[in-house]
Amino acid sequence: MEKLDKKLEDDAKPPIYGIDFTKPGKKRQLASTHLLNLGLTKGGHVELDDSSATNLITGECCGGGIGGGCCKVAPNGDVTPGTPRLPDFEVPQNDAFRSLRINLRPLSRYAKLSGVPDLAPVDREIVPVKDIKHRSTCNLHPPTYVKPHPPHEVFSAKVASCRELTKPGAEKRTYHFDLDVTDYPDEGTNVDFVVGGAIGVCAPNPPTLVQEIFDRLKISKEEQDEPVLLHTQGGRWPTIWGEEEARTLTTTRRELLTWTVDVQSYAPKKDILRLLAEYAEDPNEQLILKYLCSRQGQAAFCELRTGQYVTLIQLLNAFPSSHPPFAELLQHLQALMPRFYSLSADPQLCKSGKKTRRTIEIAVTVHESKENWREGNRQGVGSGFFERTAKKFLEAQETGDLKTMRELRVPMFRGLMSNPLAKEFESDGPMVLIGAGVGIAPFRGFVQKRLQNANCINKVWVLQGIRDSLHDEIYQGEWGVEDEKVKKIVESRRPQEGKRYVQDEVRRQADLVWSVINALDGRVFVCGSSKGMGEGVEAALVDVAMEKGRLRREEAMEFWEKKRKGFQYVAETW
């Protein structure tokens, strides 16, 4: 210990406390928080009155022993002028708070936080009304004021059929849906559903999550569903893409939370942390939240935003004493935007039943990530909605529950029918279609459409990347022709062949790719995730141009950029 004291005396750096509250110590039996009482002894050491807190000392500390410890402080007990002692500090002892991994060490250095913004002015109001009758369709369809496709309303498309495309054991589950659009209204735009187009879907927040947020905010069941008047001072919310103007609407709190705000897709901003701080009853929770909004907490705030993204319910569980007013909370949440899905078949070919019904087909892969603060997985807003719908349909189909099958709907609208993926395949020139996972779905419609034209036979090739053909291949045998005549499967999980990806097949098919892109009206289409697959395919195409065109890398990149501008190379990635 004498050597350590001598080292501290020689240390030229100003002393700081090295406390990291993000690392949990041994759980106490009768307490929900760790109480740390840091005081300087005459020897210049920090005494901890909670032995379980010794695990909170970081690498800046010598470690100490059970029941006490020592930290890098001046050996005479003095600290840098102006540096306060850290008072008794209760850290929220819950998994949600620990998962945030907030670096609280700078809190011990500053007597006063600076740069904490003022609370934003309230720009909306919710007023209960007793004399207005309001028929809510919250469980089936968004409120009529939600207009992502103005001036037209969202169409309630009946689920005509549904099936799971992937097999048990697949890493990601993919579902196929047939949606009945026979009664889709004439919008007078001369734009129809087309191959390669995409529909917009208004997916709601999960009902269980909505209820959990209500419970955390201590909003009663009666308040959740009672009619209210919503007054806004301007902007488009809650209409999505309506006019920017002040509004007065009749709705319910459940409708607003279910259909108009995104509670799980965006990293938290300072304004919502500041709001939670304002209404936190626990002073320590309030201090932590204000710290994240301050100049001193800027680094910790950036780490919070750039790490695994944090959801609203995670924040409400991390700081359980904060119960902000509902209207103010909505003000600081992002609008819940439509999700877009490419058509997976030629709409003109989709007929069902004895009557002539018009259907469109889509494929949806469920995106989910493991929660880092509680059991279970968090699903994407859109794909989670589709899986819930699929499970209801398949269960009703198995039990013969026709009523449930008839009631299942997908709120949608005719979306992007003039995008490059839809417009640029009309010529009868050769084309190579490159995709992975569900990104291959729109190409099925391309192939079906082309096979109707005799001039296009033997002029289309599909390079499909999947993990394992036994589990993950979608639309096997459903391309309108023998699959092997148009499609090359690349499996990334073939132990005997090593890992292979669709971009590797692009390089193997360099002669084909090069001849197609240089042919009259030749096209190369890429569809799928931008991370990994999209970037990998783009790099492979550059390699093809370098090898077959004898181009330098810069020239090869410029070559593909020219093809992109001429719509010979079209990439739709997300």
Buried (B, 14 or more C-beta within 10 A) or exposed (E): EEEEBEEBEEEEEEBBBBBBBBEBBEEBEEEEBBBBBBBBEEEBBBBBEBBBBBEBBBEBBBEBEEEBBBBBBBBEEEBEEEBEEBEEBBBBBBBBBBBBBBBBBBBBBBEEBEEBEEEBEEBBBBEEEEEEEBEBBBEEBBBEBBBBBEEBBBBBBBBBBBEBBBBEEBEBBBBBBBBBBEEBEEEEEEEEBBBBBBBBBBBBBBEEBBBBBBBBBEBEEEBBBBBBBBBBEEBBBBBBEBEEEEBEBBBBBBBBBBBBBBBBEBEBBBBBBBBBBBBBEBEBBBBBBBBBBBBBBBEBBEBBBEEBBBBBBBBBBBBBBBBBBBBBBBBBBEBBBBBBBBBBBBBBBBEBEEEEBBBBBBBBBBBBEEBBBEEEEBBBBBBBBBBBBBEBBBEBBEEEBEEBBEBBBBBBBBBBBEBBBBBBBEBBBBBBBBBBBBBBBBBBBBBBBBBEEEEBEEBBBBBBBBBBBEBBBBBEEBBBBEBEEBBBBBBBBEEEEEEBBBBBBBBBBBEBBBBBBEBEBBBBBBBBBEEEBBEBBBEBBBBBBBBBBEBEEEEBBEBBEEBBEEEBBBBBBE
